[in-house]
Amino acid sequence: MFSVVIPLYNKENNIALTIDSVLNQDFRDFEVLIVNDGSTDNSLSVAGKIADERVRVIDKPNGGVASARNMGIKAAIYDWIAFLDGDDLWKPTYLSMMKKLINEFPEASFFGSQFIKQEKGEDRIVNSIHSKRGYIDDFFKKETEALLVSSSSVIVRKDCFDNVGYFNERYTRGEDLDMWCRLARNYKFAFEPMPLCYYLLDGEDRACKQKQPLNQYYLEFHLSGKSRYEKKFHLQIAEVHLIEMLSSKRYADFLRLALRYNIYLVIIILNIIKRHLSKIIKHRYFNLRIL
């Protein structure tokens, strides 16, 4: 029923655990497509040693995570594509719980679950605000409150890609957000509030830890005509990247990006100030309470 697509690039220390988290699922009807994206370490060798007939390893030249996912989608034999990054993990009940969600909410075409961020040995559910199980009426509204999914907690009906297209291979940052946005504009989404996945921030070669050229970021500049909450969602993405560029002293990229937003730049700056002041107030209130 499920084709599990795992893009693999230089994850030799993590990939075996990731694959094991799939093979140990209590739901057994799946195939695993490991797409090695030109790894330069021993990732391909580690993946090739997995002795399970449900596992297929596809080797390709390096083209980025989007191209690896696309190759996996096209090679998949089942109707449902489950994505899992090469250094993330699923709980043993992930597929069975998601199958139940698919059966109970048949009008949806893509599905997600709450996930756990793990960094430096600490677990944190960052989207615990999302507690409703089932159809999400306004995907973008919920996304502005907290991310609904990670790239390892999404399942999509395969034929959706014939309509919305595949992952954009120009992007090295945010290619997954671009896809979820396209899906949300065209299909219903259903959510499982139980945390079923681990997003490991300490994993090897995380793209979010690397400096990327600005033209490889997924950023939406044409906001007119979009719904209120989709517009707000894209401005939040811009805000995150602008703060990141300032903190890493990428001042030229900050200016290039800021100027692209024209009239919306004022809104972004006001939001940054508002969030910053809110943090200061909370910090001072916390210290006063302690005293």
N, C-alpha and C positions, 0 to 999 in steps of 0.2 A: 504493500500500500504506500509506503514512504520511500522516497529516494533521498538519502541523506548526503548533502553536498558539502564536502570539507575542502576549502582551499588551503594549500600547504606551501609555505615558504619559510625555510630556515626555522623549523620548530622541532628539531631533533630531540630536545629535552622534554617536550610536552606532548608530542603527537600520539605516542603510545597510550598515555592516560586518556586523551581525548577520544581515541578510537575505542578504548575499553569502556568508556562511559556510554557509548552507543551499543556495543555488543552485549553489555550487561542490562539492557532494557528489558522490562518484563513484558513488553509487546515485541513480538519477534518478526513481524512481517515487514521487512525493509531490506534495502540494499544500501551499501555505503560506497560513495564515489569520492575517492581522495584524489584531488587534482593537484599534482605537484607543479608549482609554478616556477620551475627553474631554480630550485633550491641549490645553494652552494655549500651546504653542510651535509650531514648524513641523514637528513629527513627522509629522502626517497628510500634509502636502505632500510631504515626503521619501519616505514610504512609497508615496504615490500615483504617484511618478515611476518606480517599478520596472517595467520593460517585460518582463514574463514572464507567459505565460498561466496558469502554475501558481499565481500569487500573487493572492489575493483580499484586499481591504482592507474591513473592516467597521468602521463608525463608530458609536459609541454615547455616550450621556452618561456622565460620570464616575460609577463605582460601585465602584471598587477592582479590584485585580488578580484577586481570586477571581471576580468577576462577569465580567471580561473572558475569563478562561480558560473559564468555563462557557459563555459565548456561542460561543466557538470550538469547544468540544466538540460542542455541539448543531448547529453548522453544518457539521461535518466530514463528508466523504463516505467516508472510508476506515476500515478496522477498527482501525487502530492510531493512537493519539494520542501524538505526540512534543511535549513541552513545551520551549520555549526563551524565556527572558526577553529583553526588548528591548535589553539591553546586554551579553549574553553571547555566546559564540562556540562553534561546533563545529569540530573538525578535519574535513578532507575525507572521512575514512573513518568518521565517526560512524554514519551510517545503514547503511552496508554491514556494519559490524561488529555493530551491534545487530540487523540482519536475520539474520545468521548465528547470533547468540545465541538469537533467537526460534525459529529452525528447529531448533537443537540441543537446546533445553530446552522442549519443547512443553507441559509441564504447568504452566509459569509463566504468569501473566497480566499481571504487570508486571515491568519490567526496568530496570536502572540501570547506569551505568558510573562508574568512578573519574573524578574531575575535578580540575582544576588551579585553585587560587585565585591570582588575580593582583592584587597591590596594590603601588602605587608602583614599577611596572616589575619586580617580583620575582615569580617563579612558585613555588608551593608546593603539593605534593600532600598534603593534610591527612589523607586516609584511606588512606595507603599500607599501613597495617596489614592492609587487606583485600586479600588476594592470591589467594583462591580464585575460580576461574571456575565459574559454574554456579549451581545451586540453593543458596540460603541457608537452612539448616535452622531457625534461630531469628533472624528479622529484628531483633527488639528486643534480643537479646543482642549482635548485631554493632553495632547503633546505639549501645549504651552504650560501646563501645570507640572508635568514631569514626563520624561520619555516613557512610552508604553512598552517598548521592546528594545532588545539589543539585536545585533546581527546573528546571534546564536539562539534566539528565542522566537523565530518566525517560521511559519509554515505557509506555503502559497500553493494554490492549485496551479498545476503546470500550464494549462492553456491560457492563464492570465497573461503570460509573457508574450503570447502571440498578439495580444491587444496593446499592452502598455510598452512593449519592447523589453530588451534585456538591460542588464546593468551597464551604465555608461562608462566605457573603458578609458575615458579622458580623465576621470576623477580618481585621485588617490586618497582624498579625504572627503567623507560624506557620501560616497557612492551608494551606501545602503540607505541613508536618509532620502536621497533622490528617488530610489526605488519605492520606498514606503509611501512617499508623497504621491507618486504616480498611481500606485495601487489604490490609495485612499480616495483619490479623485474619481475612481472608476468602479470600485467594489466595496462591499460591506466588510467590516473588520469585527472579529470577535476576540474577546480577551479572557484569559485564565488568570485570576489574581493570586493563585498559589505560586510561590517562587520555585521554579523547576530547573533553572539554569544557573551556572556560575560563569560570570564574566570576569576573567582573571587579568587584572591590570598589570600584574607583574610578569605576564607572559613575554616570551621572546619576540623581538622585532615588531612590537606594536606600532602600527602606522601612526597612531595618535601621539607617539613619543618622538616622532621624527619631523624635521623641518621639511615642509613640502613647498614647491613653487605655488604662488597664489593662484595661477590659472588652473591648478589641479584640484582646487577646493570646490565642493558643491556649494554654490551660493546663488540665490535667486535675487536678481536686481529689478526685474519687471514685476512689480507688485500690484499695479492697477488691474482691476477686474477680479482679483482674488478675494476670497471670503475674508471677513474680519480676522478670524482666528488663524487662517493659513498665513495671512500677511504678518500677524503677530509672531507666528512660529518662525518665519524666515528672518524677521528682525532679531529674534532671540539668538538664532544661529550666528548672525552677523555680530551681535554683541559679544558672544563667546569668543569668536575669532579675533575681534578687535582687542579685547582684553588680553588674550593670549599673545598677540603681537607686541603689545606694549610691554608686557611682563618679560618677554624674551628680547626686548630692545630692537625689534624689527620695525623701526620707525617709518622707513620708506614704504614697506608693505602696508602698515597701518594707514598712511595717508592715501595710498592708491585705493585701498578698499573703502575707506571712509568716504572719499569723494565720489565713489560710484553710487552711493545711496542718496545723493542730492537732498531733497526735502526730508527724507526719512532719517537722515543723519541726526537731526535735532531730537527725534523721538528716541533713537538709540542712545544718544548721550544722556538724555534725561533719565532713561531706564538704568543706565550704568550708575549715575549719581544716586538715584533712588535706592538701588540695591546696596551700594556702598554705604550710604547713610544708615540703612536698615541694619546692616551688619554691625556698624559702630554702636548704634543704640542698643541692640541686643547684647553686645559684648559688655557695655557699661552697666546695663540692667542686671546682667548675670553677676558681675563683680560686686554691685551694690547688694544683691541678694545674699552673696557669700559673707559680706561684711556685716 
